[in-house]
Amino acid sequence: HYKMPFGKFKGRYLVQLPESYLLWFRQKGFPEGKLGFMMKQALEVKENGLEALLIKIRKEFPIDSP
């Protein structure tokens, strides 16, 4: 449940970022630290067609659950 902290897609979950945006970052260089690591993971999810799995998990285990 990591959100983009800046830019055009500020506030969106990383998995919701367009693949083209993540590919641009891969070409130009991901940010350092946790954000860059998480963006790389989001791109891996998209490239491997696993978005539907994450959507199902988010529905079954919402972040606000006790």
PECOR-V830151 format. One record per backbone hydrogen bond with DSSP energy under -1.0 kcal/mol. NH is the residue of the N-H (numbers start at 0). CO is the residue of the C=O. E is the energy in kcal/mol with one decimal. If there is no record, write none. Layout:
nh->NH co->CO e->E
nh->NH co->CO e->E
This chain:
nh->3 co->11 e->-3.0
nh->9 co->6 e->-1.8
nh->10 co->3 e->-3.3
nh->11 co->8 e->-2.1
nh->13 co->1 e->-2.6
nh->15 co->12 e->-2.0
nh->16 co->13 e->-1.5
nh->21 co->17 e->-1.8
nh->22 co->18 e->-2.7
nh->23 co->19 e->-1.9
nh->24 co->20 e->-1.9
nh->25 co->21 e->-2.2
nh->26 co->22 e->-2.1
nh->27 co->23 e->-2.6
nh->28 co->24 e->-3.3
nh->36 co->32 e->-2.1
nh->37 co->33 e->-2.9
nh->38 co->34 e->-2.5
nh->39 co->35 e->-2.2
nh->40 co->36 e->-2.0
nh->41 co->37 e->-2.3
nh->42 co->38 e->-2.1
nh->43 co->39 e->-2.2
nh->44 co->40 e->-2.3
nh->45 co->41 e->-2.1
nh->46 co->42 e->-3.0
nh->47 co->43 e->-1.8
nh->48 co->45 e->-1.4
nh->49 co->44 e->-2.6
nh->53 co->49 e->-1.7
nh->54 co->50 e->-2.4
nh->55 co->51 e->-2.2
nh->56 co->52 e->-2.3
nh->57 co->53 e->-2.7
nh->58 co->54 e->-2.0
nh->59 co->55 e->-2.3
nh->60 co->56 e->-2.4
nh->64 co->61 e->-1.8
